[in-house]
Amino acid sequence: MKIKYLLLFLISVIQVQAFSQKKWTLEDCINYAHANNLQIKRQELQAKVADVNLLQSYTNILPDLNGNISRNYGFGRQIDPFTNDFILNNSISDNYSVTSNISLFNGLQNYNNIKSNKYASLAAIQNVEKEKIENTFNISSAYLEILFQKELLEVAKNQKEVTVLQVDRTQKLVDAGNVAKGDLLEIQAQLANENLNITNTQNQLNLSILNLSQLLDLDSTSNFDIVVPDTIDPNIATDIPSVSMVYNNALEYLPHVKSAEYLLKSFEKQLAVQKGKRSPMLYLSGSIYTGYSDQRTLLNTDDFSEQEIGYIQGNPSQIVVSPSYGVSDYSYSQQFSDNIAQSLSIGLSIPILNRWEVNNGISRARIRMEDSKFELDQVKQQLYKNIQQAHNDAISAREKYNSAIEAVISNKESFHYTQQKFNVGMVNSVEYNIAKNNYIKAESDLLQAKYEYIFAVKILDFYRGIPITL
């Protein structure tokens, strides 16, 4: 038994280590978030509530069926519920009933309520998808930020290696007396700045990783890392779609719009429900009733006798007698069977004046419907503005990226030329550092422009319904 538990423990440890050492792809992050994000889970619960409401609206068509059991204790002068006779004794009676009611017509309220809850259920499903899309968007943004910081860190390390080689070369030149020691100090200062830049970039990378892990709601960020795609260069040749094309695709795809549309339809049906309350209601009801009373007795016809109660006036020989019967206990089971009564009724309820409740209910439903229309228009309006902004950002980012490529090429050539001149003593270390810093800045600007363009294009893809991939 101990060996069994030890094996289970080792397996669990191996699984945890494998999970912690795994590098996450963007798809892994998105799938994990969709399965574990608490806000998504809450939206899914809201969708289940909407399904329950829809089921209830269907079952409202069915007749109800209710049973009732009661025991009554009577004291003093009272009326027996089964004989309607006055009695003076304390009494006990039991009552049993089963009743059922069904609405035959109520102004189509049930039908419109079903339609309203059906649209509300569809809106709740779209809200789940909306939450998933927004979560995907945030995770993709955080993922790209990590890739940017990783490349930026790699650039910083490569620049440091160049500077380290230059420090060694300059040290030999100083030892040979070919350059002044001040040049060596300048290069060493440049190396110190690049070490600081590496530290700052690493810290920013760690912060980006922490941000993504928090979006995933991971318990620990130790050993958490992502997969770096083989190539993540933006496709500059791809034409940026027009605002109208993206907007039309978004109207068909985005659950934000569909949710608002379904809610509007739901409120329209709710208005119809309230209007249906003006209609007369035709209903059918039935009941079965029985009971027991301890005051009831059973007449015993076998125990018969006659009693003289007087004579006829004027004829004393004509005696008047009264029959008398004995009584016996009326058992509980026999009363339960003998007292069964049934009823069936059909009725028509006509609303005339109900303290203006129906009219106020219609007014409130109409206001909610009008507000829902404004909400739908607002969603579409904001969507169009967001797409306009995303389209403008994509064009600007593309131009910035193209300019950054040219800047890197130019500054790289300038730096290599200055480096050659520095190696032969034609320029000093200050000029060398200026040229190198310009080159470093150009590479950093290129990386930033690259990821800005990638992100801008992914946003447009997001609005068009294209899955975000790298």
C-alpha positions as CSV (number, residue, x, y, z in Angstrom):
1,M,0.0,0.0,0.0
2,K,2.9,2.4,0.8
3,I,4.5,1.7,-2.5
4,K,1.2,2.5,-4.3
5,Y,0.9,5.9,-2.6
6,L,4.5,6.6,-3.3
7,L,4.0,5.9,-7.0
8,L,0.9,8.2,-7.1
9,F,2.9,10.9,-5.4
10,L,5.8,10.6,-7.9
11,I,3.4,10.7,-10.8
12,S,1.7,13.9,-9.5
13,V,5.1,15.5,-9.0
14,I,6.2,14.6,-12.5
15,Q,2.9,16.0,-13.9
16,V,3.3,19.3,-12.0
17,Q,6.9,19.6,-13.1
18,A,6.0,18.9,-16.7
19,F,3.2,21.5,-16.5
20,S,5.5,24.2,-15.0
21,Q,8.3,23.5,-17.5
22,K,6.0,23.6,-20.5
23,K,6.3,26.6,-22.8
24,W,2.9,28.0,-23.7
25,T,1.8,28.8,-27.2
26,L,-0.7,31.6,-27.8
27,E,-3.4,28.9,-28.5
28,D,-2.5,27.2,-25.2
29,C,-3.0,30.5,-23.3
30,I,-6.3,31.2,-25.0
31,N,-7.7,27.7,-24.5
32,Y,-6.6,27.7,-20.8
33,A,-8.2,31.1,-20.2
34,H,-11.5,30.1,-21.8
35,A,-11.7,27.1,-19.5
36,N,-10.6,28.7,-16.3
37,N,-11.4,32.4,-16.4
38,L,-13.8,33.3,-13.6
39,Q,-15.6,36.1,-15.5
40,I,-16.3,33.6,-18.4
41,K,-17.6,31.1,-15.9
42,R,-19.9,33.7,-14.4
43,Q,-21.2,34.6,-17.8
44,E,-21.8,30.9,-18.5
45,L,-23.8,30.7,-15.3
46,Q,-25.9,33.6,-16.4
47,A,-26.6,31.8,-19.7
48,K,-27.8,28.8,-17.6
49,V,-30.1,31.0,-15.7
50,A,-31.5,32.3,-19.0
51,D,-32.1,28.7,-20.1
52,V,-34.0,28.0,-16.9
53,N,-36.2,31.0,-17.5
54,L,-36.9,29.8,-21.0
55,L,-37.8,26.4,-19.7
56,Q,-40.1,28.0,-17.1
57,S,-41.9,30.0,-19.8
58,Y,-42.6,26.7,-21.7
59,T,-44.0,25.0,-18.6
60,N,-46.2,28.0,-17.8
61,I,-48.5,26.7,-20.6
62,L,-49.2,23.5,-18.6
63,P,-52.0,23.3,-16.0
64,D,-51.0,23.6,-12.3
65,L,-51.9,20.9,-9.8
66,N,-51.9,21.5,-6.1
67,G,-52.9,19.5,-3.1
68,N,-54.1,20.7,0.3
69,I,-54.5,19.0,3.7
70,S,-55.8,20.8,6.8
71,R,-57.1,19.9,10.3
72,N,-59.5,22.1,12.1
73,Y,-60.3,22.3,15.8
74,G,-63.7,23.7,16.7
75,F,-64.8,25.0,20.2
76,G,-68.3,26.0,21.3
77,R,-71.3,26.7,19.1
78,Q,-70.4,26.1,15.5
79,I,-71.6,24.6,12.2
80,D,-70.5,21.2,11.2
81,P,-68.8,21.5,7.7
82,F,-70.4,18.3,6.4
83,T,-73.9,18.4,7.9
84,N,-74.4,22.1,8.2
85,D,-76.0,21.5,11.6
86,F,-75.3,23.6,14.7
87,I,-73.3,21.7,17.2
88,L,-72.2,22.6,20.7
89,N,-69.5,20.1,21.2
90,N,-65.8,20.6,20.6
91,S,-65.0,19.1,17.2
92,I,-62.2,17.9,14.9
93,S,-62.4,17.9,11.2
94,D,-59.9,17.1,8.4
95,N,-60.1,18.5,4.8
96,Y,-58.4,17.1,1.7
97,S,-58.4,18.8,-1.7
98,V,-56.7,18.7,-5.1
99,T,-57.2,21.6,-7.5
100,S,-56.0,22.3,-11.0
101,N,-56.2,25.4,-13.2
102,I,-55.2,26.1,-16.8
103,S,-55.3,29.3,-18.8
104,L,-57.1,28.8,-22.1
105,F,-56.4,32.3,-23.4
106,N,-54.7,35.3,-21.9
107,G,-53.8,37.6,-24.7
108,L,-50.9,35.5,-26.0
109,Q,-48.9,36.4,-22.9
110,N,-47.4,32.9,-22.6
111,Y,-46.5,32.8,-26.3
112,N,-44.8,36.2,-26.2
113,N,-43.1,35.4,-22.9
114,I,-41.5,32.3,-24.5
115,K,-40.2,34.3,-27.4
116,S,-38.9,37.0,-25.1
117,N,-37.0,34.4,-22.9
118,K,-35.7,32.6,-26.0
119,Y,-34.1,35.9,-27.3
120,A,-32.8,36.6,-23.8
121,S,-31.2,33.1,-23.8
122,L,-29.5,33.8,-27.2
123,A,-28.3,37.1,-25.9
124,A,-26.8,35.4,-22.8
125,I,-24.9,32.9,-25.1
126,Q,-23.5,35.8,-27.1
127,N,-22.4,37.5,-23.8
128,V,-20.3,34.4,-23.1
129,E,-18.7,34.6,-26.5
130,K,-18.2,38.3,-26.0
131,E,-16.3,37.7,-22.8
132,K,-14.2,35.0,-24.5
133,I,-13.3,37.4,-27.4
134,E,-12.3,40.2,-25.0
135,N,-10.3,37.7,-23.0
136,T,-8.6,36.5,-26.2
137,F,-7.8,40.1,-27.1
138,N,-6.2,40.9,-23.8
139,I,-4.1,37.7,-23.8
140,S,-2.9,38.2,-27.4
141,S,-1.8,41.8,-26.5
142,A,0.1,40.5,-23.4
143,Y,1.6,37.7,-25.5
144,L,2.9,40.1,-28.1
145,E,4.3,42.3,-25.4
146,I,6.4,39.4,-24.1
147,L,7.7,38.7,-27.7
148,F,8.6,42.4,-28.1
149,Q,10.5,42.5,-24.8
150,K,12.3,39.2,-25.6
151,E,13.5,40.6,-28.9
152,L,14.5,43.8,-27.3
153,L,16.5,41.9,-24.7
154,E,18.2,40.0,-27.4
155,V,19.2,43.2,-29.2
156,A,20.5,44.7,-26.0
157,K,22.7,41.6,-25.4
158,N,24.0,41.6,-28.9
159,Q,25.0,45.2,-28.6
160,K,26.7,44.5,-25.4
161,E,28.8,41.8,-27.0
162,V,29.9,44.3,-29.6
163,T,30.9,46.7,-26.9
164,V,32.8,44.1,-24.9
165,L,34.9,43.3,-28.0
166,Q,35.5,47.0,-28.5
167,V,36.6,47.4,-24.9
168,D,39.2,44.6,-25.3
169,R,40.4,46.2,-28.6
170,T,40.6,49.7,-27.1
171,Q,42.5,48.3,-24.0
172,K,45.1,46.9,-26.3
173,L,45.4,50.2,-28.2
174,V,45.8,52.0,-24.9
175,D,48.5,49.6,-23.8
176,A,50.3,50.1,-27.1
177,G,50.0,53.9,-26.7
178,N,48.0,54.4,-29.9
179,V,44.9,55.9,-28.2
180,A,44.3,57.9,-25.0
181,K,43.0,56.3,-21.9
182,G,40.0,58.6,-22.0
183,D,38.7,56.7,-25.0
184,L,38.9,53.5,-23.1
185,L,36.9,55.1,-20.2
186,E,34.3,56.3,-22.6
187,I,33.8,52.8,-24.0
188,Q,33.7,51.3,-20.6
189,A,31.0,53.8,-19.6
190,Q,29.1,52.7,-22.7
191,L,29.4,49.1,-21.6
192,A,28.1,50.0,-18.1
193,N,25.1,51.8,-19.7
194,E,24.3,48.7,-21.8
195,N,24.5,46.5,-18.8
196,L,21.9,48.7,-17.1
197,N,19.8,48.6,-20.3
198,I,19.9,44.8,-20.2
199,T,18.8,44.8,-16.6
200,N,15.9,47.2,-17.3
201,T,14.8,45.2,-20.3
202,Q,14.9,42.0,-18.3
203,N,12.8,43.5,-15.6
204,Q,10.3,44.7,-18.1
205,L,10.2,41.2,-19.6
206,N,9.6,39.7,-16.2
207,L,6.7,42.2,-15.7
208,S,5.2,41.3,-19.0
209,I,5.4,37.6,-18.2
210,L,3.7,38.3,-14.8
211,N,1.0,40.3,-16.6
212,L,0.2,37.3,-18.9
213,S,0.3,34.8,-16.0
214,Q,-2.2,37.0,-14.0
215,L,-4.5,37.1,-17.0
216,L,-4.4,33.3,-17.0
217,D,-5.0,33.3,-13.2
218,L,-2.1,31.0,-12.7
219,D,-1.2,30.2,-9.1
220,S,2.5,30.6,-9.7
221,T,4.7,32.3,-12.3
222,S,7.8,30.2,-11.7
223,N,9.1,28.6,-14.9
224,F,6.3,30.1,-16.9
225,D,7.4,31.0,-20.4
226,I,5.9,31.2,-23.9
227,V,6.9,29.8,-27.2
228,V,8.6,32.2,-29.6
229,P,7.3,31.6,-33.2
230,D,9.9,30.9,-35.8
231,T,9.0,34.0,-37.8
232,I,6.9,36.9,-36.5
233,D,7.6,39.5,-39.2
234,P,4.6,41.5,-40.3
235,N,3.4,40.9,-43.9
236,I,3.8,44.4,-45.3
237,A,2.5,43.4,-48.7
238,T,-0.9,42.6,-47.4
239,D,-3.4,45.3,-48.2
240,I,-5.2,46.8,-45.2
241,P,-8.9,46.3,-45.6
242,S,-11.2,49.3,-45.8
243,V,-13.2,50.6,-42.8
244,S,-16.5,49.7,-44.4
245,M,-15.4,46.1,-45.2
246,V,-14.2,45.5,-41.6
247,Y,-17.4,47.1,-40.2
248,N,-19.7,44.9,-42.3
249,N,-17.8,41.8,-41.3
250,A,-17.9,42.9,-37.6
251,L,-21.7,43.3,-37.8
252,E,-22.0,39.7,-38.9
253,Y,-19.4,38.3,-36.5
254,L,-19.1,40.2,-33.3
255,P,-21.2,38.9,-30.4
256,H,-21.3,42.4,-29.0
257,V,-23.7,43.4,-31.8
258,K,-25.7,40.1,-31.8
259,S,-26.2,40.3,-28.0
260,A,-27.7,43.8,-28.3
261,E,-29.9,42.7,-31.2
262,Y,-31.3,39.8,-29.3
263,L,-31.9,41.9,-26.2
264,L,-33.9,44.4,-28.4
265,K,-36.1,41.5,-29.7
266,S,-36.5,40.2,-26.1
267,F,-37.8,43.6,-25.0
268,E,-40.1,43.9,-28.0
269,K,-41.7,40.6,-26.9
270,Q,-41.9,41.8,-23.3
271,L,-43.9,44.8,-24.5
272,A,-46.3,42.4,-26.3
273,V,-46.6,40.5,-23.0
274,Q,-47.6,43.7,-21.1
275,K,-50.1,44.6,-23.8
276,G,-51.6,41.1,-23.5
277,K,-52.6,41.9,-20.0
278,R,-55.4,44.1,-21.4
279,S,-57.0,41.0,-22.9
280,P,-59.7,39.0,-21.1
281,M,-58.5,35.7,-19.7
282,L,-60.4,32.5,-20.3
283,Y,-59.6,29.8,-17.8
284,L,-60.7,26.3,-16.7
285,S,-60.4,25.0,-13.2
286,G,-61.3,21.7,-11.4
287,S,-61.1,20.3,-8.0
288,I,-61.6,17.1,-5.9
289,Y,-62.5,17.4,-2.3
290,T,-63.2,15.1,0.7
291,G,-62.9,15.3,4.5
292,Y,-63.7,13.9,7.9
293,S,-65.6,15.1,11.0
294,D,-65.6,13.4,14.4
295,Q,-69.2,14.7,14.9
296,R,-70.7,12.6,12.2
297,T,-72.4,9.3,13.0
298,L,-73.7,6.5,10.8
299,L,-77.5,5.7,11.0
300,N,-78.1,2.0,11.8
301,T,-81.3,0.9,10.1
302,D,-81.2,-2.5,11.7
303,D,-81.7,-1.1,15.1
304,F,-85.3,0.2,14.7
305,S,-87.8,1.1,17.3
306,E,-90.9,3.2,17.7
307,Q,-91.7,5.7,20.5
308,E,-95.0,7.1,21.5
309,I,-94.9,10.8,21.2
310,G,-98.7,11.7,21.7
311,Y,-102.2,11.2,20.3
312,I,-104.5,12.9,17.8
313,Q,-106.6,15.6,19.3
314,G,-110.2,14.5,19.5
315,N,-109.3,10.9,19.1
316,P,-107.2,9.7,22.1
317,S,-107.1,6.2,20.9
318,Q,-105.1,7.3,17.8
319,I,-101.6,7.2,19.2
320,V,-98.8,8.9,17.3
321,V,-95.4,7.2,17.2
322,S,-92.0,8.2,15.9
323,P,-89.5,5.8,14.4
324,S,-86.1,5.7,16.1
325,Y,-82.9,4.3,14.7
326,G,-79.7,3.5,16.4
327,V,-76.3,5.1,15.4
328,S,-72.8,3.7,15.1
329,D,-69.4,5.2,14.5
330,Y,-68.7,6.7,11.1
331,S,-65.2,5.4,10.3
332,Y,-62.5,7.6,8.9
333,S,-62.0,5.6,5.7
334,Q,-65.7,5.4,5.0
335,Q,-66.1,9.2,5.5
336,F,-63.1,9.8,3.3
337,S,-64.8,7.8,0.5
338,D,-68.4,9.1,1.0
339,N,-67.4,12.8,1.2
340,I,-65.7,12.9,-2.1
341,A,-67.0,15.9,-4.2
342,Q,-65.8,17.1,-7.6
343,S,-66.2,20.4,-9.4
344,L,-65.4,21.8,-12.9
345,S,-65.7,25.4,-13.8
346,I,-64.9,27.7,-16.7
347,G,-64.5,31.4,-16.3
348,L,-63.7,34.6,-18.0
349,S,-61.7,37.4,-16.2
350,I,-62.1,40.8,-17.8
351,P,-59.6,43.5,-16.7
352,I,-61.5,46.8,-16.2
353,L,-59.5,48.9,-13.7
354,N,-56.4,47.7,-11.9
355,R,-55.0,50.9,-10.4
356,W,-53.4,51.7,-13.8
357,E,-51.0,48.8,-13.3
358,V,-51.4,47.4,-16.9
359,N,-50.9,50.8,-18.5
360,N,-47.8,51.6,-16.4
361,G,-46.4,48.1,-17.1
362,I,-46.8,48.8,-20.9
363,S,-45.1,52.2,-20.5
364,R,-42.2,50.7,-18.6
365,A,-41.8,47.9,-21.2
366,R,-41.9,50.5,-24.0
367,I,-39.2,52.6,-22.3
368,R,-37.0,49.5,-21.9
369,M,-37.5,48.6,-25.5
370,E,-36.6,52.2,-26.6
371,D,-33.5,52.1,-24.4
372,S,-32.5,48.8,-25.9
373,K,-32.7,50.4,-29.4
374,F,-30.4,53.2,-28.3
375,E,-28.0,50.6,-26.8
376,L,-27.8,48.7,-30.1
377,D,-27.2,52.0,-32.0
378,Q,-24.5,52.9,-29.4
379,V,-22.8,49.5,-29.8
380,K,-22.7,49.9,-33.6
381,Q,-21.6,53.5,-33.3
382,Q,-18.8,52.7,-30.9
383,L,-17.8,49.7,-33.0
384,Y,-17.5,51.9,-36.1
385,K,-15.3,54.4,-34.2
386,N,-13.1,51.6,-32.9
387,I,-12.6,50.2,-36.4
388,Q,-11.8,53.7,-37.8
389,Q,-9.2,54.1,-35.1
390,A,-7.8,50.6,-35.6
391,H,-7.6,51.3,-39.4
392,N,-5.8,54.5,-38.9
393,D,-3.4,52.9,-36.4
394,A,-2.7,50.1,-38.9
395,I,-1.8,52.6,-41.7
396,S,0.3,54.7,-39.3
397,A,2.1,51.6,-37.9
398,R,2.9,50.4,-41.4
399,E,4.4,53.7,-42.4
400,K,6.3,53.8,-39.1
401,Y,7.6,50.3,-39.7
402,N,8.8,51.1,-43.2
403,S,10.6,54.2,-42.0
404,A,12.1,52.4,-39.1
405,I,13.6,49.8,-41.5
406,E,15.3,52.6,-43.4
407,A,16.5,54.2,-40.2
408,V,18.1,50.9,-39.1
409,I,19.8,50.4,-42.4
410,S,21.2,53.9,-42.4
411,N,22.3,54.0,-38.8
412,K,23.9,50.5,-39.1
413,E,26.0,51.7,-42.0
414,S,26.9,54.9,-40.2
415,F,27.9,52.9,-37.1
416,H,30.1,50.4,-39.0
417,Y,31.8,53.3,-40.8
418,T,32.4,55.2,-37.5
419,Q,33.6,52.0,-35.9
420,Q,36.2,51.5,-38.7
421,K,37.4,55.1,-38.3
422,F,37.5,54.7,-34.5
423,N,39.7,51.6,-34.9
424,V,42.3,53.5,-36.8
425,G,42.1,56.6,-34.6
426,M,40.3,58.9,-37.0
427,V,37.4,59.6,-34.5
428,N,37.2,59.7,-30.8
429,S,35.2,57.6,-28.4
430,V,32.4,60.2,-28.1
431,E,31.7,60.1,-31.8
432,Y,31.8,56.3,-31.6
433,N,29.3,56.1,-28.8
434,I,27.0,58.6,-30.5
435,A,26.9,56.5,-33.6
436,K,26.4,53.3,-31.7
437,N,23.6,54.8,-29.5
438,N,21.8,56.0,-32.6
439,Y,22.1,52.5,-34.1
440,I,20.7,50.9,-30.8
441,K,17.9,53.4,-30.7
442,A,17.0,52.7,-34.4
443,E,16.9,48.9,-33.7
444,S,14.7,49.5,-30.6
445,D,12.4,51.8,-32.7
446,L,12.2,49.1,-35.4
447,L,11.1,46.5,-32.9
448,Q,8.5,48.8,-31.4
449,A,7.2,49.7,-34.8
450,K,7.1,46.1,-35.9
451,Y,5.0,45.0,-32.9
452,E,2.7,48.0,-33.2
453,Y,2.0,47.1,-36.8
454,I,1.5,43.4,-35.9
455,F,-0.9,44.3,-33.1
456,A,-2.8,46.8,-35.3
457,V,-3.3,44.2,-38.0
458,K,-4.4,41.6,-35.5
459,I,-7.0,44.1,-34.2
460,L,-8.5,44.5,-37.7
461,D,-8.4,40.7,-38.0
462,F,-10.2,40.4,-34.7
463,Y,-13.0,42.7,-35.9
464,R,-13.3,40.7,-39.1
465,G,-13.7,37.4,-37.3
466,I,-10.3,36.0,-38.2
467,P,-8.8,34.0,-35.3
468,I,-5.7,35.7,-33.7
469,T,-2.7,33.5,-34.5
470,L,1.0,34.0,-34.7
